[in-house]
Amino acid sequence: MRLTNKTAVVTGAAGGIGQAIVKKLLAEGAQVLAADLSASALTVFNDYPKDKLITFSVDVTDYQQVEAMVQHGVTHFGQLDIMINNAGIGAPKPLLDHDPIADFEPVTRVNQQGVYYGILAAGRQFRRQESKGVILNTSSVYAQLASEMTFTYNVSKAAVDMMTKCAALELAPLGIRVCAVAPGRVDTPMLRQYEALGLWDHIRKEQMRQTFTQPSEIADIVAFLVSDEANCINGCTVSASDGFEHFKYPLLG
Ligand SMILES: NC(=O)c1ccc[n+]([C@@H]2O[C@H](COP(=O)([O-])OP(=O)(O)OC[C@H]3O[C@@H](n4cnc5c(N)ncnc54)[C@H](O)[C@@H]3O)[C@@H](O)[C@H]2O)c1
């Protein structure tokens, strides 16, 4: 087990990728604070013993709540070692159909401001503890690619990539590592929005092997990235996309 005696906070923990990350970290020996906006969805973790897993309702767009989340984990488990800023939202919509507020601010606040707050609260806690910690942000292949109907989402994920680099540089003197993972198409409730649009089969083919990534596959990469085995990976976003960004949609399908 690679994460024995490590304490991790995971946001967006009740979602598809978040749940898989929580389970994988527990399997690697970590203690986990699983946090999400949805208190009812967090009941999925009710059966775990409290010395291994606790839950916390948080809105990552509120810094006071993010700070309280970190402190709750520290009070319960004694320290923070790993911060995983995974909460994210997005809803496909053509740019010119946007409501300038409703289709920009919420996504930006969760995906960009929320990650910023997580970096800040965790970095400050690591400094207080005088310990080297790891911060892992969930980005997306869309951070570096243009795509239709996801304008605000892509912009917010580009910000995640840049925050990952800048935070890694500023926190490096404290021995803190910051990196990100960029999934392509992962079969979760977020992605299922494309099913309702009749695009499910289309987006499957955007991955080189034309199969959706499973949340557990992203969790495997995350567990590696936050472990000491990934000690030399810092300030970058690691692609976990089955080649999504390396080819154009095949002519011969
Ligand atoms: N599914 C994919 O194909 C895919 C691809 C690339 C990146 N991602 C990223 O992976 C991350 C997880 O996405 P997912 O696919 O598991 O989606 P999901 O919708 O299954 O889970 C997202 C979770 O975030 C929580 N959340 C939303 N707003 C929040 C807030 N303000 N505060 C706290 N929690 C909040 C939701 O309640 C939900 O449980 C996101 O950052 C997403 O952008 C997903």
The ligand as a Gaussian input file, in Angstrom:
#p B3LYP/6-31G(d) Opt

LIG

0 1
 N      -16.391000      12.711000     -16.768000
 C      -15.515000      13.132000     -17.658000
 O      -15.503000      12.697000     -18.823000
 C      -14.466000      14.152000     -17.252000
 C      -13.470000      14.468000     -18.182000
 C      -12.493000      15.387000     -17.844000
 C      -12.515000      15.975000     -16.575000
 N      -13.493000      15.665000     -15.698000
 C      -13.461000      16.334000     -14.385000
 O      -13.495000      15.373000     -13.362000
 C      -14.035000      15.959000     -12.173000
 C      -15.107000      15.044000     -11.618000
 O      -16.142000      14.963000     -12.589000
 P      -17.140000      13.727000     -12.723000
 O      -17.118000      13.305000     -14.120000
 O      -16.878000      12.736000     -11.638000
 O      -18.522000      14.498000     -12.488000
 P      -19.723000      14.228000     -11.490000
 O      -20.783000      15.166000     -11.921000
 O      -20.023000      12.782000     -11.412000
 O      -19.126000      14.673000     -10.070000
 C      -18.859000      16.017000      -9.744000
 C      -19.113000      16.188000      -8.257000
 O      -18.769000      17.531000      -7.879000
 C      -19.719000      17.963000      -6.936000
 N      -19.810000      19.430000      -6.897000
 C      -20.382000      20.238000      -7.828000
 N      -20.326000      21.516000      -7.412000
 C      -19.685000      21.514000      -6.221000
 C      -19.350000      22.535000      -5.291000
 N      -19.661000      23.829000      -5.507000
 N      -18.703000      22.177000      -4.158000
 C      -18.413000      20.888000      -3.909000
 N      -18.718000      19.877000      -4.741000
 C      -19.358000      20.197000      -5.886000
 C      -21.040000      17.347000      -7.402000
 O      -22.006000      17.297000      -6.360000
 C      -20.592000      15.977000      -7.873000
 O      -20.687000      15.002000      -6.841000
 C      -14.541000      17.343000     -12.581000
 O      -13.594000      18.335000     -12.223000
 C      -14.649000      17.232000     -14.091000
 O      -14.538000      18.485000     -14.720000
 C      -14.478000      14.777000     -16.002000

